[in-house]
């Protein structure tokens, strides 16, 4: 049985980023944890023109009692986890509403082909304006301090769990991370996860 309850039915969660950031793996971790906690979960991933470097949006719809169509309807997101700031803003433009909560990694990924990237501070202001709560977590910077940017998504996962906006706990995530990252890899990824929880507490 689920140990936590939903604030609404269904609950719409989105992971927004670009190809290569690990959006799909991150949403799989979250979906698995929710199923293990007793929820009905639908997951769908939508890809832009290019898988690597193009937009990737993962939709997770959570219910206590039924299975819904997985893709979020326009303006119906409850929480958006943004792995990249402009992609977060793009998701807010389509799925946001006055009540949405955004947790964002503010490290930009610049497009190829000489396309100009918007002013980051203006993007962050727009995200804040379009969210009921916007929390920025320097996940990439922390991952680089740990020696590898690959830890970014696990840091964000820790921040998401620490924010207590989804009905999953650290205890629910530990066996999933242990299965995915055996041996010493588990230790470093748990360090990343715990660092994410610390960052969101201070965001």
C-alpha positions in Angstrom: 0.0 0.0 0.0 1.1 3.6 -0.7 2.6 5.3 2.4 1.7 8.8 1.1 -1.3 10.3 -0.5 -1.9 12.3 -3.7 -3.0 16.0 -3.4 -5.2 15.5 -6.5 -6.4 12.7 -8.8 -4.8 12.2 -11.2 -1.5 13.9 -10.4 0.5 15.1 -13.4 4.3 15.1 -13.3 6.7 16.1 -16.1 10.4 15.8 -16.6 11.6 18.3 -19.2 15.1 18.4 -20.8 17.1 17.5 -23.9 18.2 14.3 -25.4 21.3 12.8 -23.7 20.5 14.2 -20.2 19.0 11.0 -18.9 15.3 12.2 -18.8 14.0 8.7 -19.7 16.1 6.9 -17.1 15.1 9.4 -14.4 11.4 9.0 -15.2 11.8 5.2 -15.1 13.3 5.5 -11.6 10.4 7.6 -10.5 7.7 5.5 -12.1 9.1 2.3 -10.6 9.2 3.9 -7.1 5.6 5.0 -7.4 4.4 1.5 -8.6 6.3 0.0 -5.7 4.4 2.4 -3.3 1.1 1.1 -4.6 0.1 3.7 -7.2 -1.2 3.3 -10.7 1.3 5.0 -13.1 1.3 5.8 -16.8 4.6 7.0 -18.4 5.1 8.5 -21.9 8.2 10.1 -23.4 7.9 12.6 -26.3 11.0 13.5 -28.4 11.9 16.5 -30.5 13.5 16.4 -33.9 16.7 15.0 -32.6 17.0 12.5 -29.7 20.4 13.9 -28.6 20.2 17.6 -28.2 16.4 17.8 -29.0 13.6 18.3 -26.6 12.6 15.3 -24.5 9.5 15.5 -22.2 8.6 12.6 -20.0 5.0 12.5 -18.7 4.1 10.6 -15.6 0.5 10.4 -14.5 -0.2 9.1 -11.0 -3.4 7.7 -9.6 -4.6 5.8 -6.5 -7.2 3.8 -8.3 -7.1 3.8 -12.1 -4.9 4.0 -15.2 -5.1 7.2 -17.2 -3.9 8.2 -20.7 -0.3 9.1 -19.9 0.3 12.4 -21.9 -0.5 15.5 -19.8 -3.2 17.8 -21.1 -2.4 21.4 -21.9 -2.2 23.5 -18.7 -2.6 20.5 -16.4 0.9 19.8 -14.9 1.2 19.7 -11.2 5.0 19.4 -10.9 7.7 20.0 -13.5 11.3 18.8 -13.0 13.4 20.8 -15.4 16.7 19.4 -16.4 17.4 22.4 -18.6 16.1 26.0 -18.1 14.7 26.8 -21.6 13.1 23.3 -21.8 11.5 24.0 -18.4 10.1 27.2 -19.8 8.9 25.5 -22.9 7.1 22.9 -20.7 5.6 25.6 -18.5 4.3 27.4 -21.6 2.4 24.3 -22.7 1.5 22.5 -19.4 1.9 25.1 -16.7 -0.9 26.8 -14.6 -1.0 29.1 -11.6 -0.5 26.1 -9.2 2.4 24.3 -10.8 5.7 23.7 -8.9 9.0 23.8 -10.8 12.3 22.3 -9.7 15.0 23.3 -12.1 18.6 22.7 -13.0 19.6 26.1 -14.2 22.6 24.9 -16.3 21.9 25.8 -20.0 22.6 23.5 -22.9 23.3 25.7 -25.9 21.8 24.7 -29.2 24.0 23.8 -32.2 24.1 25.8 -35.4 24.9 29.2 -33.9 21.4 29.7 -32.5 21.5 32.3 -29.7 20.5 31.2 -26.2 18.2 33.5 -24.3 19.5 35.5 -21.3 19.6 32.9 -18.5 18.5 35.4 -15.8 15.5 36.3 -17.9 14.6 32.7 -18.4 14.8 32.1 -14.6 12.6 35.1 -14.0 10.0 33.8 -16.4 10.1 30.3 -14.8 9.5 31.9 -11.4 6.7 34.1 -12.8 4.9 31.1 -14.3 5.2 28.8 -11.3 3.5 28.9 -7.9 6.9 27.8 -6.5 10.2 27.6 -8.5 13.3 26.1 -6.9 16.6 26.2 -8.7 19.1 23.4 -7.9 22.7 23.6 -9.3 22.7 19.9 -10.0 25.3 20.0 -12.9 27.7 22.2 -10.9 27.5 19.7 -8.0 27.9 16.8 -10.3 31.1 18.4 -11.7 32.4 18.8 -8.2 31.8 15.1 -7.7 33.9 14.5 -10.8 31.4 13.6 -13.5 28.3 15.4 -14.9 26.6 12.0 -15.2 25.5 12.4 -11.6 23.3 15.4 -12.5 20.1 13.4 -12.9 20.6 11.5 -9.6 21.2 14.8 -7.8 18.0 16.1 -9.3 16.2 12.9 -8.2 17.3 13.5 -4.7 16.1 17.1 -4.9 12.7 15.9 -6.2 12.3 13.4 -3.3 13.6 16.0 -0.8 11.1 18.6 -2.0 8.3 16.2 -0.9 6.1 17.0 -3.9 5.6 13.4 -5.0 4.4 10.5 -2.8 7.8 8.8 -2.7 10.4 8.7 -0.1 14.2 8.2 0.1 13.5 4.7 1.4 11.5 3.9 -1.7 14.3 5.0 -4.0 17.3 3.2 -2.3 16.5 -0.4 -3.6 15.9 1.0 -7.1 19.3 2.8 -7.2 21.0 -0.2 -5.7 19.6 -2.4 -8.5 20.6 0.0 -11.2 24.0 0.9 -9.8 25.7 -2.2 -8.2 28.7 -2.2 -5.9 30.8 1.0 -5.6 28.5 2.7 -8.2 25.7 2.6 -5.7 27.8 4.4 -3.0 28.7 7.3 -5.3 25.1 7.6 -6.6 23.7 7.6 -3.1 26.1 10.4 -2.3 24.7 12.3 -5.3 21.1 11.5 -4.3 21.8 12.7 -0.7 23.5 15.9 -2.0 20.3 16.6 -4.0 18.2 16.3 -0.9 20.6 18.8 0.8 20.4 21.2 -2.1 16.6 21.4 -2.2 16.5 22.0 1.5 18.5 25.1 1.0 16.9 26.2 -2.3 
